[in-house]
Amino acid sequence: MHTTHREKPDAEAGGQPTPEGNHAAASLYDFMVVSNRLPVDRCAPEDSGCEDGWRRSPGGLVTALAPMMTKTDGAWVGWHGAPDETITPFSHGGMDLVPVQLSNDDVELYYEGFSNATLWPLYHDVIAPPEFHRTWWDSYRKVNRRFADAVVQHADHGATIWVQDYQLQLVPKMLREARPDLKIGFFNHIPFPPPEIFAQLPWRRAIIDGLLGADLVGFQRSSDAGNFMRSARRFLGASVKQQQVHVKGANGETTHIARAQAFPISIDVKQISELARKPEIIERAQQIRRDLGSPKTILLGVDRLDYTKGIRHRLKAYEELLADGKVTVEDAALIQVASPSRERVEQYRLLREEVEGTVGHINGTYDTMQNTAVRYLHHSYPVEEMVALYLAADVMLVTALRDGMNLVAKEYVTARTNNDGALVLSEFAGAADQLKQALVMNPHDIDGLKDTIMRAVDMQPAEASRRMRSMRKQILDHDVDLWSADFLAALKEKVVRDDS
Ligand code: F6P
């Protein structure tokens, strides 16, 4: 995608260069991505993966957007992960970054509170009970305004702005009010709940109204787009025709048409495929297997340590398979990478205690001097190590109870350049819509999950190859560049008004 940016007149260009990054001259951009987090987070030298005070931010959103942003001239607006630290716009990894500051209070109320203890559980099937607090909502509004202001300050006339995810649902309307010249897109990386659940939110109207400020609202699955439109109809009385809403201004005039549509996100196929073919990564995968005592089967789970990921269900099923003697620690090893996430949010603290207690119990019961049942790693790893793990794993376990997409599933399939290996995939992950040749199952059904794990462990090479080829074709034909290109092309499309 080609975009441009121009320097701002001197008087408007404020700020000091950061010590670690190159200072990006204050600019006006004709393309901007806005997300809660920047692609890099502040870190201390002793943190793993920290280079020059920065490390890659967690989560699928960054995995998906970074490849596009390194190829454009646009800017990325977001929080840099350090409360109360003011940083001026800078460049990093070939991207122009515009930091938005959050105070300690903002982190507690807007990020940990409203985003991750109200919206996150509400949008993920209320797996954990959402909490509703008016102080959190006030902070959410205030911080959304701050993100919108940062865009307004840096967007050129007629710029395209692409707002990301549930933390910033009020930003589209704020932008439209301040800058009607902008083209505004929004993409929700997580599920959008059915109106019957969304109804619980005391501020449901304001959220729908905020999102309808966009010209195009993108979702992972068509069921998410459908849920959103049903909520628009039910809670705002919007008249929805063919996934379009004619949005009215204060005087009842149509200001614009907002559309909702599914755009299933994907991964940087080229990056993962190239890494998977590198001799040193192949060697590292073999080393991992040797380090585990060369078991016949390596099973792998890779998740942020989040209650939506079904880690407890996976461990329960695995423990029962060990108890039943269907797998033994000599023949099989389960690696569970659980990257640290949202550690100050109560539900995440409880989950960590529970998962670590369960792993300790399983290992205490089944380990031998030579073999460990579950190799549990509470770390984040660089992509090279992740690809080595994907290559080492005969069976990948994605058992999410609800997940917008799950890019780990797509990365695993892409790394299997020999067309071997088996993917066990939850029907509640968006990826199940595309990866139909995975072993799709319901993670709440522990017996079903156990049977599916055993089907994967025992799968014959011919069947594995047939399934993997078909899944690889799907992903190779739909990589993340196509995702962003499709969304941005749809955003540009002229919408025909049907006022009848
Ligand atoms: O896609 C879901 C998401 O919340 C992203 O918005 C985010 O970047 C990622 O998961 C990681 O979460 P967090 O930024 O809260 O660590």
Residues whose N, C-alpha, C, O or C-beta is under 5 A from the ligand:
A	BS01	F6P	R37 P58 G59 G60 L61 D165 H189
